[in-house]
């Protein structure tokens, strides 16, 4: 895995080196020391380690001895790229055969990459001295040529054409007797009903879940039921597992245990199976199936006699399940809750006897520590059965359940490790990278994907595909293999937050240590000289690392106070990824020319943090994230991002917070790669700026305007439509005690035009007060619009009327905190694609459109209980939907009064804000007034908010959000 990641990273570094125009003849002084590291200490044959040392020595000699003409540079770079491509193809075609070569490949690739990056650093810093013409290109090429010669020799030794060893016959028909199940009763009932259903055609029933979650137990429980045994003529249980042989699986179905069976051709075996199953009702269980090939080899011989035969698959891979069952039923296993885990643990330890009272509380903590994984509960129960039944002994287990499980049962780790071993090489670095996050951490997906991209170990399947599309596909594949748990999803079905099960994370950490992929802590006696990545969770580890000299260090992810770490990082000239966003930084770090990902936090109250003008030196920067490190920002204190930011050619994502304002771009600048510009303050859509970000896809802007000086026309909103790739737009106009007369004189929507590419539009804030009619005219026609949100009195007027052809593609509609009275639609079939409707804090709304009862796509309606007319309307819609067959429509009613039960005012406000997600962008006063009106049923008070004339409101504060991740 580490070798594969190193090769992909090297390929990208080499490509960047070429694209950056480095193919000129490079000159260095023979006396100059490029500080190329000595060979890495790896667990391979001593001759191999010696070979790496020789390669490094040859490289340094090459710098001093060889000269290459400019005309030859292209050939040498092409040759180098071809060799890297060859190595990656070997990994793809023979993933199980390169294990012995990984250390030497990883070491060599890392050294070549380091050499190129050091050279790039010297060039960018213009520190190379011209004393003779010595070329670096030949040096790297010669180094890799020696490696290729060594690798070719190793390939000759390995017989890639040798057929795999025949797999042991996977017989498993002698199933053990029925055992008591916990938490599977409903699952068992569902599987049994499908096995015995009256559907005549062969039914495929996949059972999907992570290793140890109980897939096999569930399948066996159903298989052993007397009702099942008496309903089928032929029952076969086949243990497939990873080392499957198609022939052995077919022999297991035939129940052929003879030694001659393996000499029979697959075609002949298929004929025998066809004869065996002829007009006989069969149930075949393929347990622990991993590969599509296994299913393909079996399913083509299964007869379809329309006699209610069934095939059950248990697998960890949802993609495989969907391949076998393209549509219809897939049974997903769920983690046990704490109560069920405790019941299983008690039963496994005490049988039918009660648990001693003094051990109950500790036992419940132990059960909870198993993370809902049945196999972990069974393993820890075995430990508890063999130790003293006293509080001290059990407390030692409770302190670290994971360690107890892992150290007591090697078989348990082997079961989990199977998932890793079966991963293709391109997914392994992605999987191991997740271990860098703390235990139980909700990982933002977009943040994780940007880290993967910055690391450079993603290999796109197609040249034209966006690298972040590839990253999300890799992530989805890990989810489908049940290695990652989805915690929260967006409306469009994409995952927003994820976690990794604690036991899988521990396995991950072990693998990262074995492969020297990530450093999580210091192990006494461990050589960390060549560490490239580290995740910092403790001050002690930061202190230890800050005392080391690591020339190859590339990645620092900080989850604790990092102030003592940043000075040490100043010496890590090859730094590629720095995430220091969770604790405020006192200053901006030095300009690392290889930096691709930078996330920082700052505190506006201190006023000492600044972005230097030499930020343009971060030529490789892909993502820049600047967070407000305080809980609430301070109005009047904000960062000015220097104009040099426009000189970063590779910048794709710029996330800042509402206190950051962009300087006007210099005359010559062009951010062609910029995809995201989020939470900028007072952005002017001048013709120059629009032209400089032609590929912008996501834009979030906050407007804090001075009514005495500014007008909406100053911001050139009419140019928005020229952003032809824009898909996500959020405009926030915080409530500032605006003057209604000023709004009439400066209609916001007069010049506003939206691009037809828009998919998501969020329009928020009381300072806008645009009319419903104008907004419908501007947005109703948008052909790609799927999500529309209006919040915090953003629109004014009593009536919203939508037309026959408006919002034809809309899937999500949200209206928060509005004083609208009537919502009409002239169409009998409004919003034909709508899936989710949210109406929160709209107490004046009493008339709603007809026709929602017949929207076949509708999945949920979310409202609050202070809106009696809306509640009654939603109930009527649910009845109408039920009448037409949509029984899955959910009506979610939030009880706002329940949020007021806490005695602490701040806690009440916090809880209510979670339900009413005002996203006010600084409208703290507005939120207070709306909450007060809602909780006292003061509808007139809410309407008065829309026409307030107040100029001396208290300084607003903006809550720091996490939309950037």
KEVEX-284671 format. One record per residue (C-alpha): y, x, z. Coordinates in steps of 0.25 Angstrom, whole numbers, padded with zeros to 4 digits, always signed. Each point is the difference from the previous one (the first is absolute). Layout:
<recs>
YXZ;...
</recs>
This chain:
<recs>
+0000+0000+0000;+0010+0011+0004;-0003+0007-0013;+0002-0012-0008;+0013-0003+0006;+0004+0015-0001;-0003+0000-0015;+0008-0013-0003;+0011+0005+0008;+0000+0013-0008;+0000-0007-0013;+0012-0008+0004;+0007+0012+0005;-0003+0008-0013;+0005-0012-0008;+0013-0001+0008;+0002+0015-0002;-0001-0001-0015;+0009-0013+0000;+0010+0007+0008;+0002+0010-0011;-0006+0012+0007;-0007+0004-0013;+0010+0011-0002;-0004+0015+0002;+0001+0002+0015;+0004+0013+0006;-0003+0006+0014;+0002+0013+0006;-0013+0008+0002;+0004+0002+0014;+0002-0014+0003;-0009-0007+0010;-0004-0014-0004;-0007-0002+0014;-0013-0005-0007;-0010-0003+0012;-0013+0008+0001;-0013-0007-0002;-0003-0013+0008;-0011+0000+0011;-0010-0009-0006;-0015-0003+0003;-0006+0005-0013;-0008+0012-0004;+0007+0013+0004;+0000+0004-0014;+0008-0012-0004;+0010+0003+0011;+0001+0014-0005;+0002-0005-0014;+0012-0008+0004;+0006+0012+0007;-0002+0008-0013;+0007-0011-0008;+0012+0000+0009;+0001+0016-0001;-0001-0001-0016;+0011-0011+0000;+0010+0010+0007;-0004+0011-0009;+0002-0009-0012;+0014-0003+0005;+0003+0015-0001;-0008+0004-0012;+0000-0010-0011;+0010-0005-0010;-0001-0013-0008;+0008-0004-0012;+0007-0013+0000;-0007-0005-0013;-0013+0001+0008;+0004-0008+0012;-0004-0014-0006;-0014+0005-0003;-0002+0006+0014;+0005-0013+0007;-0009-0009-0009;-0012+0009+0003;+0003-0001+0015;+0002-0016-0001;-0013-0001-0008;-0008+0008+0011;+0006-0009+0011;-0004-0012-0008;-0014+0005-0002;-0002+0002+0015;+0005-0014+0003;-0010-0005-0011;-0012+0007+0008;+0004-0007+0013;+0000-0014-0007;-0013+0002-0007;-0008+0008+0010;+0007-0004+0014;-0013+0003+0008;-0002+0014-0007;+0013+0007+0003;-0001+0000+0016;-0003+0014+0001;+0011+0004-0010;+0011-0008+0008;+0005+0011+0009;+0002+0011-0011;+0006-0011-0010;+0010-0005+0011;+0004+0014+0004;+0002+0005-0014;+0008-0012-0004;+0009+0001+0012;+0003+0014-0002;+0004-0002-0015;+0009-0012+0004;+0006+0008+0011;+0003+0011-0010;+0007-0009-0009;+0008-0007+0011;+0005+0013+0006;+0004+0004-0014;+0007-0013-0002;+0007+0002+0014;+0005+0014-0004;+0005-0006-0014;+0008-0011+0007;+0006+0009+0010;+0003+0010-0011;-0005+0012+0009;-0009+0006-0011;+0005+0014-0003;+0000+0005-0015;-0007+0013+0001;-0009+0001-0012;-0008-0012-0007;-0012-0004+0008;-0006-0014-0003;-0005-0009+0010;-0007-0009-0010;-0011+0010-0003;-0002+0003+0014;-0004-0015+0003;-0008-0001-0012;-0008+0013+0003;-0003-0006+0014;-0005-0013-0005;-0008+0007-0011;-0007+0008+0010;-0003-0012+0008;-0005-0007-0013;-0010+0011-0002;-0005-0001+0014;-0001-0015-0001;-0008+0000-0014;-0010+0009+0007;-0002-0010+0011;-0002-0011-0010;-0011+0008-0007;-0007+0001+0013;+0001-0015+0003;-0009-0008-0009;+0008-0012-0004;-0010-0005-0009;-0011-0001+0011;-0004-0014+0003;+0002-0005+0014;-0011+0000+0010;-0007-0014+0000;+0005-0008+0011;-0009-0005+0011;-0005-0014-0003;+0010-0009+0007;-0010-0010+0006;+0005-0009+0010;-0008-0013+0000;-0005+0002+0014;+0012-0005+0007;+0001+0001+0015;-0001-0013+0008;+0012-0009+0002;+0011+0006+0010;+0011-0008+0007;+0013+0000-0008;+0014+0001+0006;+0012-0006-0008;-0009-0002-0013;-0004-0015+0002;+0010-0005-0009;-0002+0011-0010;-0015-0002+0001;+0002-0015-0003;+0008+0002-0012;-0010+0010-0006;-0012-0009+0003;+0007-0012-0006;+0003+0008-0013;-0015+0005-0001;-0005-0014+0001;+0011-0007-0008;-0004-0009-0012;+0006+0009-0010;-0011+0002-0010;+0005+0013-0007;-0002+0014+0007;+0010+0002+0010;+0006+0014+0004;+0004+0000+0014;+0008+0013+0003;+0002+0004+0015;+0012+0010+0001;+0005+0008+0012;+0002+0014+0006;-0012+0008+0005;-0005-0005+0013;+0006-0014+0000;-0013-0007-0001;-0003-0003-0015;-0014+0004+0001;-0002-0008+0013;+0006-0012-0006;-0009+0001-0012;-0012+0002+0008;+0002-0011+0009;+0001-0010-0012;-0012+0007-0006;-0009-0002+0012;+0003-0015+0002;-0012-0008-0002;+0007-0010-0008;+0003+0011-0010;-0014+0006+0000;-0006-0014-0003;+0010-0003-0011;-0002+0012-0009;-0013+0005-0008;+0004+0014+0000;+0008+0008+0011;+0004+0014-0002;+0009+0009+0009;+0004+0013-0007;+0007+0011+0007;+0009+0006-0011;+0010+0010+0007;+0007+0012-0007;-0012+0007-0005;-0005-0011-0008;-0010+0001-0012;+0000-0012-0009;-0015+0002-0002;-0003+0000+0015;+0008-0012+0002;-0008-0007-0011;-0013+0005+0006;+0005-0006+0014;+0002-0014-0007;-0014+0001-0006;-0005+0005+0014;-0007+0011-0007;-0003+0012+0009;-0009+0007-0008;+0003+0015-0005;-0002-0004-0014;+0012-0010+0000;+0010+0012-0001;-0007+0004-0013;+0003-0014-0006;+0012-0002-0009;+0011-0009+0004;-0002-0009-0012;-0015-0002+0004;+0004-0003+0015;+0010-0010-0006;-0011-0007-0007;-0008-0001+0012;+0012-0005+0008;+0002-0011-0010;-0014-0004+0001;+0000+0000+0015;+0012-0009+0001;-0004-0010-0011;+0003-0014+0004;+0000+0005+0015;+0011-0002+0010;+0004+0013+0005;+0010+0006+0010;+0003+0015-0001;+0009+0007+0010;+0006+0013-0005;+0005+0007+0013;+0011+0010+0000;+0002+0001-0015;+0011+0010-0004;+0000+0002-0015;+0002-0009-0012;-0011+0007-0007;-0010-0005+0011;+0004-0014-0003;+0000+0001-0015;-0014+0006+0000;-0006-0012+0009;+0008-0012-0005;-0005+0001-0015;-0014-0002+0004;+0003-0012+0010;-0005-0013-0007;+0008-0013-0001;-0009-0012+0001;+0010-0009+0007;-0009-0002+0012;+0010+0004+0011;-0003+0015+0001;+0010+0008+0008;+0004+0015+0001;+0007+0006+0012;+0008+0013-0001;+0005+0007+0012;+0011+0010-0003;+0012+0007+0005;+0007+0000-0013;+0007-0013-0004;+0002+0004-0014;-0015+0001-0002;-0001-0014+0006;+0010-0005-0010;-0007+0007-0011;-0013-0007+0004;+0006-0013+0003;+0013-0001-0009;+0004-0013+0005;-0004-0009+0012;-0006+0003+0014;+0002+0014+0006;-0003+0000+0015;+0009+0010+0008;-0004+0004+0013;+0010+0000+0012;+0002+0009+0012;-0005-0006+0013;+0011-0005+0010;+0001+0006+0014;-0008-0012+0006;-0012+0002-0010;+0000+0015+0001;-0001-0002+0016;-0011-0010-0002;-0008+0009-0009;+0002+0012+0009;-0004-0007+0013;-0013-0005-0007;-0003+0014-0005;+0001+0006+0013;-0004-0011+0010;-0008-0009-0009;+0000-0014+0006;+0004+0005+0014;+0015-0001+0004;+0009+0012+0000;+0004+0005+0014;+0014-0005+0003;+0006+0013+0003;-0004+0005-0014;+0005-0012-0007;+0015+0004-0003;-0004+0014-0004;-0011-0005-0009;+0010-0009-0007;+0009+0012-0002;-0012+0008-0006;-0004-0012-0009;+0015-0001-0005;+0000+0015-0003;-0011-0002-0010;+0010-0006-0009;-0009-0013-0004;-0011+0009-0006;-0013-0005+0003;-0007+0013-0002;+0009+0007+0009;-0002-0010+0011;-0015+0002-0001;+0001+0015+0000;+0009+0000+0013;-0009-0010+0006;-0012+0010-0001;+0009+0010+0007;+0003-0010+0011;-0015-0003+0002;-0002+0015+0003;+0010+0003+0010;+0003-0005+0014;+0005-0014+0002;+0012+0004+0008;+0015-0001-0003;+0002+0015-0001;-0010+0002-0011;+0004-0012-0008;+0015+0004+0001;-0003+0014-0006;-0005-0008-0012;+0011-0010+0000;+0010+0012-0001;-0004+0004-0014;-0010-0010-0006;+0000+0007-0014;-0004+0013+0005;-0011-0005+0008;-0006-0007-0012;+0002+0011-0009;-0006+0011+0009;-0012-0009+0004;-0005-0004-0013;-0001+0008-0013;-0006-0011-0007;+0013-0009+0002;+0009+0011-0006;-0010+0002-0012;+0002-0015-0003;+0015+0001+0000;+0000+0013-0007;-0008-0007-0012;+0013-0007-0004;+0007+0014-0001;-0012+0007-0007;+0000-0011-0011;+0015+0001-0003;+0003+0006-0013;+0008+0013+0002;+0013-0006-0005;+0000-0010+0012;-0004+0010+0011;+0014+0006+0002;+0006-0014+0000;-0010-0004+0011;+0002+0012+0009;+0015+0000-0001;+0000-0013+0008;-0005+0007+0012;+0013+0006+0001;+0006-0013+0006;-0002-0003+0015;-0011-0008+0005;+0003-0015-0001;+0012+0003-0009;+0004-0011-0010;+0002+0008-0013;+0010-0005-0010;-0007+0001-0013;+0012+0004-0009;+0003+0011+0010;-0014+0005-0001;+0000+0000-0015;+0012+0008-0001;-0006+0010+0009;-0012+0001-0009;+0009+0001-0012;+0008+0011+0006;-0013+0008+0004;-0004+0001-0014;-0015-0003+0001;+0000-0013-0008;-0005+0001-0014;+0004-0011-0009;-0011-0006-0009;+0010-0002-0011;+0011+0009-0004;+0010-0012-0002;-0004-0007+0013;+0011+0002+0011;-0005+0009+0011;+0003-0011+0011;-0008-0010-0007;-0012+0010+0000;+0003+0002+0015;-0001-0015+0003;-0013-0001-0008;-0006+0011+0008;+0005-0007+0013;-0006-0013-0005;-0013+0007-0002;-0001+0005+0014;+0003-0014+0005;-0011-0006-0009;-0010+0011+0006;+0004-0005+0014;+0006+0013+0004;+0013-0006+0003;+0004-0013+0007;+0011-0009-0006;+0009-0004+0012;+0011-0007-0008;+0002-0005-0014;+0012-0004-0009;+0001-0013-0007;-0005+0006-0013;-0013+0004+0007;+0003+0015+0001;-0002+0006+0013;+0012+0004+0008;-0006+0006+0013;-0014+0006+0002;-0008+0007+0011;-0012+0009+0001;-0011-0004+0010;+0000+0010+0012;-0014+0005-0003;+0003+0002-0014;+0012+0008+0003;-0007+0009+0009;-0010+0003-0011;+0012+0002-0009;+0006+0010+0010;-0014+0008+0001;+0000+0001-0015;+0014+0005-0001;-0003+0011+0010;-0013+0004-0008;+0007+0000-0013;+0013+0006+0006;+0008-0011-0007;+0009-0005+0012;+0003+0006+0013;+0001-0010+0012;-0001+0009+0012;-0003+0014+0004;-0014+0004+0002;-0002+0012+0009;-0005+0012-0009;+0003-0007-0013;+0007+0008-0011;+0012-0009-0005;+0006+0011-0008;-0002-0007-0013;+0003-0014+0005;+0008-0008-0011;+0001-0014+0007;+0002-0004+0014;+0003-0013+0008;+0008+0001+0013;-0003-0009+0011;+0003+0008+0012;+0010+0009+0005;-0011+0011+0004;-0004+0000-0015;+0014+0002-0005;+0002+0011+0010;-0013+0007-0005;+0003-0001-0014;+0015+0004+0001;-0006+0014+0005;-0008+0002-0013;+0004+0006-0013;-0006-0009-0011;+0005+0004-0014;-0009-0010-0007;+0004-0012+0009;+0004-0012-0009;+0000-0013+0008;+0005-0004+0014;-0001-0015+0005;+0007-0002+0013;-0004-0011+0010;+0007+0006+0012;+0013+0006+0003;+0002+0011-0011;+0012+0008+0004;-0007+0012+0004;-0008+0000-0013;+0011+0000-0010;+0005+0014+0003;-0014+0005-0003;-0001-0008-0013;+0012+0008-0005;-0010+0012-0003;-0009-0009-0007;+0006+0002-0014;-0012-0008-0007;+0002-0012+0008;-0003-0012-0009;-0001-0012+0010;+0009-0002+0012;-0001-0014+0008;+0010+0001+0012;+0004-0014+0000;-0004-0005+0013;+0009+0008+0009;+0015+0003-0003;+0003+0013-0006;+0013+0008+0003;+0002+0006-0013;-0005+0000-0014;-0011+0010-0003;+0002+0012-0009;-0002-0002-0015;-0015+0002-0003;-0001+0001-0015;-0015-0005+0000;+0003-0012+0009;-0005-0013-0007;+0001-0010+0012;+0010+0000+0011;+0002-0010+0011;+0010+0001+0011;+0007-0008+0011;+0014+0002+0005;+0008-0007+0011;+0014-0005-0005;+0006+0001+0014;-0001+0015+0001;+0007+0001-0013;-0005+0015-0003;-0010-0003-0010;+0004+0003-0015;-0007+0002-0013;+0004+0013-0006;+0006+0001-0014;-0011+0010-0004;-0010-0011+0001;-0001+0002-0015;-0009+0012+0002;-0011-0010+0004;-0004+0000-0015;-0014-0005+0003;+0004-0011+0009;-0007-0013-0003;+0003-0009+0012;+0012+0001+0010;+0000-0009+0012;+0011+0000+0010;-0001-0010+0012;+0010-0004+0011;-0007+0006+0012;+0007-0009+0010;-0006-0014+0003;+0013-0006-0005;+0010+0006-0009;+0015+0002+0002;+0010-0007-0009;+0010+0010-0005;-0009+0012+0001;-0008+0003-0013;-0005+0011-0008;+0007+0004-0014;-0011+0005-0009;+0006+0011-0008;+0001-0001-0015;-0010+0012-0002;-0011-0011+0003;+0002-0004-0014;-0005+0014-0005;-0014-0002+0005;-0008-0002-0013;-0013-0004+0006;+0005-0009+0011;-0008-0013-0001;+0003-0007+0014;+0013+0000+0008;-0001-0008+0013;+0012+0000+0009;+0005-0010+0010;+0013-0008+0000;+0008+0011+0005;-0001+0009-0012;+0009-0001-0012;-0002+0007-0013;+0011+0009-0006;+0004-0002-0014;-0009+0008-0010;+0005+0012-0006;+0003+0000-0015;-0013+0006-0004;-0012-0006+0007;-0011-0009-0003;-0011-0005+0010;-0010-0005-0011;-0012+0000+0010;+0007-0008+0011;-0008-0012+0003;+0005-0005+0014;+0014+0000+0006;-0001-0007+0013;+0010-0004+0010;+0012+0006-0006;+0014-0004+0005;+0011-0006-0009;-0006+0005-0013;+0009-0002-0012;-0008-0004-0013;+0010+0008-0009;-0005+0003-0014;-0002+0014+0003;-0009-0002+0012;-0008-0011-0008;-0002+0010-0011;-0005+0011+0010;-0011-0008+0006;-0007-0007-0013;-0013-0001+0006;+0003-0006+0014;-0010-0010+0005;+0004-0003+0014;+0014-0002+0006;+0005-0004+0013;+0015+0000+0003;+0008-0004+0012;+0015-0003-0002;+0010+0002+0012;+0013-0003-0007;+0015+0000+0005;+0005-0014-0004;+0014+0006+0000;-0003+0010-0011;-0013-0004-0007;-0004-0011-0010;-0014-0002-0005;+0005+0004-0014;+0002+0014+0005;-0015+0002+0001;-0003-0003-0015;-0011-0010+0002;+0000-0004-0014;-0007+0013-0003;-0012-0003+0008;-0007-0006-0012;+0000+0013-0007;-0011+0005+0010;-0011-0004-0010;-0011+0005+0009;+0005-0006+0013;-0011-0008+0007;+0004-0001+0014;+0014-0003+0004;+0006-0003+0014;+0015-0002+0003;+0005-0002+0014;+0014-0005+0003;+0001+0001+0015;+0008-0011+0007;+0014+0006+0003;+0008-0011+0005;+0004-0003-0015;+0011-0009-0005;-0005-0012-0008;+0013+0001-0008;-0003+0014-0003;-0014-0004-0005;+0006-0011-0009;+0009+0010-0006;-0011+0011-0002;-0012-0008-0004;-0012+0010+0001;-0008-0006-0011;+0011+0000-0010;-0004+0013-0006;-0014+0001+0005;-0011+0001-0010;-0015+0003+0003;-0009+0008-0009;-0012-0008-0006;-0010+0010+0005;+0003-0004+0015;-0013-0005+0008;+0006+0000+0014;+0014-0004+0004;+0005-0001+0014;+0014-0005+0002;+0005+0000+0015;+0013+0000+0008;+0011-0010+0004;+0010+0008-0007;-0005-0004-0014;+0001-0015+0001;-0003-0002-0014;-0003-0014-0005;-0014-0006-0002;+0003-0004-0014;+0005+0013-0005;-0012+0007+0006;-0009-0009-0007;+0007+0002-0013;-0002+0015+0002;-0014+0001+0005;-0007-0013-0005;-0003+0006-0014;-0005+0014+0005;-0014+0000-0007;-0006+0010+0009;+0006-0004+0014;-0012-0002+0010;+0007+0001+0013;+0013-0006+0004;+0007+0001+0014;+0013-0006+0005;+0004+0003+0014;+0011-0001+0011;+0009-0010-0007;+0000+0009-0013;+0003-0013-0008;+0009-0012+0002;+0000-0014-0003;-0007-0013+0004;-0009-0002-0012;-0010+0009-0007;-0005-0006-0013;-0010+0007-0009;-0003-0004-0014;-0012-0002-0009;-0001+0014-0005;+0004+0008+0012;-0008+0010+0008;-0013-0001-0009;-0006+0013+0005;+0004-0001+0015;-0011+0002+0010;+0008+0002+0013;+0012-0008+0004;+0007+0003+0014;+0013-0006+0006;+0004+0005+0013;+0012-0005+0009;+0007-0010-0010;+0009-0012+0002;-0005-0006-0013;-0002-0016+0001;-0007-0004-0012;-0010+0007-0010;-0003-0008-0012;-0008+0003-0013;+0001-0008-0013;-0014+0005-0003;-0013-0008+0004;-0007+0013+0000;+0010+0010+0006;-0004+0015+0002;-0013+0000-0007;-0005+0013+0005;+0005+0000+0014;-0010+0005+0011;+0009+0002+0013;+0012-0008+0005;+0008+0004+0012;+0011-0009+0006;+0005+0005+0013;+0012-0003+0008;+0005-0011-0010;+0002-0012+0010;+0010-0007-0009;-0010-0001-0011;-0005-0015-0001;-0003-0003-0014;-0010+0008-0008;-0006+0000-0014;-0012-0009-0004;-0012+0007-0008;-0004+0011+0010;-0012-0008+0003;-0005+0003-0014;+0003+0015-0001;-0015+0005-0002;+0004+0014+0004;+0006-0003+0014;-0006+0008+0011;+0009-0001+0012;+0013-0007+0005;+0007+0007+0012;+0010-0007+0008;+0005-0002+0015;-0001-0011+0009;+0015-0003+0001;+0000-0006-0014;-0006-0014+0002;+0003-0004-0014;-0006+0012-0006;-0012-0001+0009;-0003-0014-0004;+0002+0004-0015;-0010+0012+0002;-0011-0009+0006;+0002-0010-0011;-0002+0011-0010;-0013+0005+0007;-0005-0014-0001;+0003-0001-0015;-0006+0014-0003;-0013-0004+0007;-0001-0013-0008;+0000+0009-0013;-0010+0010+0006;+0008+0011+0006;-0005+0000+0014;+0004+0014+0002;+0015-0002+0001;+0005+0005+0013;+0012-0006+0007;+0006+0010+0010;+0009-0006+0011;+0007+0011+0009;+0004-0006+0014;+0013+0007+0002;+0001-0006+0015;-0012+0008+0003;+0007+0013-0003;+0010-0004+0011;-0010+0000+0012;+0003+0015+0004;+0010+0001+0011;+0006+0013-0006;+0011-0003-0010;-0002+0012-0008;-0015-0003-0001;+0003-0014-0004;+0009+0004-0011;-0010+0011-0005;-0011-0010+0000;+0008-0011-0007;+0005+0011-0010;-0014+0003-0004;-0003-0015-0004;+0014-0002-0006;+0000+0013-0008;+0015-0001-0003;+0001+0014-0006;+0015-0001+0002;+0004+0014-0003;+0010+0000+0011;+0003-0014+0002;-0003+0000+0015;+0010-0010+0003;-0005-0009-0011;-0014+0000+0006;+0005-0003+0014;+0007-0012-0005;-0011-0005-0009;-0010+0001+0012;+0009-0007+0009;+0002-0011-0010;-0015-0001-0002;-0004+0000+0014;+0010-0011+0004;-0002-0009-0013;+0014+0002-0003;+0000-0003-0015;+0015-0001-0001;+0002+0013+0007;-0009+0007-0011;+0008-0007-0011;+0013+0006+0007;-0006+0014-0002;+0002-0002-0015;+0015-0001+0001;+0003+0009+0012;+0013+0008-0001;-0001+0011+0010;+0006+0014-0002;-0002+0006+0014;-0015+0000+0001;-0007+0010+0008;-0005+0013-0007;-0013-0004-0007;-0013+0007+0001;-0011+0002-0010;-0014+0001+0005;-0008+0011-0006;-0011-0005-0009;-0012+0006-0006;+0001-0006-0014;-0001+0014-0006;-0014+0001+0004;
</recs>
